[in-house]
Amino acid sequence: MTVTDDLMAALEGDEVTAPIADPDNSTIDTVTEWVAQVVRLDAREAEYVEAHKAAVAKLNARKDERLAAIEEQRGYLTDAIETYHRARLAQDPEAKSIPTPAGTMKSTKKQDQWVIEDDEAFTKWCVINLKDAVTFADPVVNRSDAKKALKAKAERYSDERVIVGGEAVPGLRFIEADEVRDRNFSVKAE
């Protein structure tokens, strides 16, 4: 049986049976034979390792091909589902979740975007106004903490700007996600 055949047999659940060396009568001839057996076993082991690598490479290549085909099919279907769902939302803005016997189509508004256009101006402003969102030594703004604090402190959003204390936060642009255009779509199995 070849190494490749043996590896394929393992995929089918065949058990391994291995000979056991008999270490009696330790003469130089016996020891020489043991050394020769170890050398052959090392070569056999290397052969198995290489055959395994080749088999795994083939399996991975097949998996990649199959997953690419699945993703292509999924992409076509999810594009069609999104088109259908957008049409339904245009007719009924409350149709954010559409159940079917096979699963549910869901749509959620994408997150608003917080774009730092001028990092230096934004950092300076945060050092003064959002101390909890800043690590000092070299002032570094934790953007996640700053975003949370700004959401809490924001008086309003105007012309893509966040207004706090009657003035726009410098260096920051706020892009509100559009309720109709900026949506995420997904399908959940029932």
C-alpha positions in Angstrom: 0.0 0.0 0.0 1.4 3.4 -0.9 1.6 6.3 1.5 -1.1 8.2 -0.4 -3.4 5.1 -0.4 -2.8 4.7 3.4 -3.7 8.4 4.0 -6.9 8.0 1.9 -7.7 4.8 3.8 -7.5 6.8 7.0 -10.2 9.2 5.7 -12.4 6.1 5.3 -11.8 5.0 8.9 -9.3 2.1 8.3 -7.3 1.3 11.5 -3.5 1.4 11.6 -1.7 -1.9 12.2 2.1 -1.6 12.8 4.8 -4.3 13.3 6.6 -4.3 16.7 10.3 -4.9 16.7 11.6 -7.8 18.8 14.7 -6.5 20.8 16.2 -9.9 21.8 19.7 -11.2 20.9 21.4 -7.8 20.9 24.4 -8.5 18.6 26.1 -6.0 16.3 24.2 -7.6 13.4 20.9 -7.1 15.3 21.8 -3.5 16.2 22.9 -2.8 12.6 19.5 -4.1 11.5 17.8 -1.8 14.0 19.7 1.2 12.8 18.8 0.3 9.2 15.1 0.0 10.3 15.2 3.4 12.1 16.7 5.0 8.9 13.9 3.4 6.8 11.3 4.5 9.3 12.7 8.1 9.2 12.4 8.0 5.4 8.9 6.5 5.6 8.0 9.2 8.1 9.3 12.0 5.8 7.3 10.3 3.0 4.1 10.4 5.1 4.7 14.1 6.0 5.2 15.1 2.4 2.2 13.0 1.2 0.1 14.6 4.0 1.2 18.1 2.9 0.3 17.3 -0.7 -3.1 15.8 0.3 -3.9 18.8 2.5 -2.9 21.2 -0.3 -5.2 19.3 -2.7 -8.0 19.3 -0.1 -7.5 23.0 0.6 -7.5 23.8 -3.1 -10.7 21.9 -3.6 -12.3 23.6 -0.6 -11.2 27.0 -1.8 -12.7 26.3 -5.3 -16.0 25.1 -3.7 -16.2 28.0 -1.3 -15.6 30.5 -4.1 -18.4 28.9 -6.1 -20.7 29.0 -3.1 -19.8 32.7 -2.4 -20.5 33.6 -6.1 -23.9 31.9 -5.9 -24.6 33.5 -2.5 -23.6 36.9 -3.9 -26.0 36.7 -6.8 -28.9 35.6 -4.4 -28.1 38.2 -1.8 -28.0 40.9 -4.4 -31.4 39.8 -5.7 -32.8 39.7 -2.1 -31.4 43.1 -1.4 -33.0 44.5 -4.5 -36.4 42.9 -3.5 -36.1 44.2 0.1 -35.2 47.7 -1.0 -38.3 47.7 -3.3 -40.4 46.5 -0.3 -38.9 49.2 1.9 -39.8 51.8 -0.7 -43.4 50.7 -0.6 -43.5 50.1 3.2 -40.7 51.7 5.3 -41.7 49.5 8.2 -40.8 46.3 6.2 -37.3 46.0 7.9 -37.9 42.3 8.6 -39.6 40.1 6.1 -40.3 36.5 7.2 -40.5 33.7 4.7 -41.0 29.9 5.3 -37.2 29.4 4.6 -35.8 32.3 6.7 -36.1 35.9 7.5 -34.8 38.9 5.4 -33.5 41.6 7.7 -32.4 45.2 7.1 -30.8 47.6 9.5 -29.6 51.2 9.0 -25.9 51.4 8.7 -23.9 53.2 11.4 -23.3 56.9 11.1 -19.8 57.8 10.2 -17.5 59.8 12.4 -14.6 61.0 10.2 -11.5 62.7 11.7 -10.4 65.1 9.0 -7.9 67.0 11.1 -6.4 64.7 13.8 -4.3 67.5 15.4 -7.3 69.9 15.8 -9.6 67.1 17.0 -6.9 65.9 19.5 -6.4 69.5 20.9 -10.2 69.9 21.3 -10.5 66.5 23.0 -7.7 67.3 25.4 -9.7 70.3 26.6 -13.2 69.0 26.4 -13.1 65.1 26.6 -10.3 64.4 29.1 -11.8 60.9 29.8 -11.2 59.9 26.2 -7.6 61.0 26.2 -4.4 59.2 27.3 -1.8 61.7 28.4 1.9 61.9 28.1 1.6 62.2 24.3 -2.1 63.0 24.1 -3.8 60.1 22.3 -7.5 60.2 21.8 -9.3 56.9 22.3 -11.7 57.3 19.4 -14.3 54.9 20.7 -14.4 56.7 24.0 -14.5 60.1 22.3 -17.4 58.9 20.1 -19.4 57.8 23.1 -18.7 61.0 25.0 -19.5 63.1 21.9 -22.8 61.3 21.5 -23.7 62.1 25.1 -22.6 65.7 24.9 -23.7 66.6 21.3 -26.4 69.3 21.3 -27.1 68.8 17.6 -25.6 67.8 14.3 -25.5 70.5 11.6 -23.9 70.6 8.2 -21.9 67.4 8.9 -20.6 68.9 12.1 -21.1 67.9 15.7 -22.1 70.8 17.9 -21.0 70.8 21.5 -21.1 73.9 23.7 -22.5 76.0 20.8 -19.6 75.3 18.5 -18.6 72.7 16.0 -16.0 70.1 17.1 -12.9 71.0 15.1 -11.4 68.3 12.8 -14.5 66.1 13.0 -17.1 65.5 10.3 -20.3 63.6 11.0 -22.0 61.7 8.2 -25.4 60.5 9.2 -26.4 57.3 7.6 -29.4 57.6 5.3 -32.4 55.6 6.5 -33.2 54.4 2.9 -29.9 54.3 1.1 -27.4 53.2 3.8 -28.7 49.8 4.9 -27.3 46.4 5.8 -29.1 43.4 4.6 -28.9 39.8 5.9 -30.8 36.5 5.8 -31.3 34.4 9.0 -32.4 30.8 8.8 -35.5 29.8 10.7 
